[in-house]
Amino acid sequence: MKTYSMPLTQAHLLSPREAHTPTERTNTRRHLLLSRPPRVIKVAILDDHPVVALGVGAYLDSRPGFQVVHRETSARSLLEKLSHAPCEVALVDFYLPQEPWDGVNYLRRLRRYHPSMALITFSAGNRQETQYAAFRGGANGYFAKECGMVLLPEMIRGVVNGNEGFLMVQDGKILPQQPTHPHSTLTASEMEILRHISLGLSVTQISARLMRSKKTISTHKRRAMQKLHLSDDLSLALYLREKFAQ
């Protein structure tokens, strides 16, 4: 019985890895990269409303690549927890009226104790003022609560990856942009009225001090609040505390 042997070609002499074409090798590398699990980003959340802290935490935990380590309602508690279990990014509510620290003061405190941690401020308050205050306090981004949660993972990845600039949501997109000064549109008279209000003076007292009518003082106050998108005296008080406390 005759046996036939096929001539050995160069392909037969190559190892299986060497026999792959450049295209096949590229596809294999791409498949390996895509099959790798995403990098897990450790997140801390602080909001004085437990439902918000739990809800945001549950949403991020459901997204690939995120692990929520802390869900806190106390500013002091978050600082203590971070000292034992650091995170790469903290999502912090700007207004914590019942806490010993909030706003710019708390952001700077977090930055001092955790200089490498990225900070994102989120709030339902006046957007322009809070954006600027957060930027001034050393945050890496601002995320308005009314934006919903869909864009939040993208912003977190952006600040953790060290994107240049302060990140904000503009026209449904995450963009680096420096916030504008919130009181740049105020007149000198409006600024003067706000400064006196920040000292605890009433409209009547300001009227007497500046020798202007109460109606004029009230008009300047109302116009200033409209320009700053402040809806009530509580919002105005929070704004004045941040602006004139520094």
Protein Blocks (a to p, Z undefined) as FASTA:
>chain_A
ZZddddddfklmpcfklmpcfklmmmmmmmmmmmpccdddddddddfbfklmmmmmmmmm
mpghiacfbdcfbfklmmmmmmmmccfbdcddfblfkbmbecjllmmmmmmmmmmbccdd
ddfbdfklmmmmmmmnopabdcdfklojmlmmmmmmmmmnopgcjdddeehiacdddddd
fklmpcfklmmmmmmmmnopafklmmmmnopafklmmmmmmmmmmmnopabfklmmmmmm
mmmmZZ
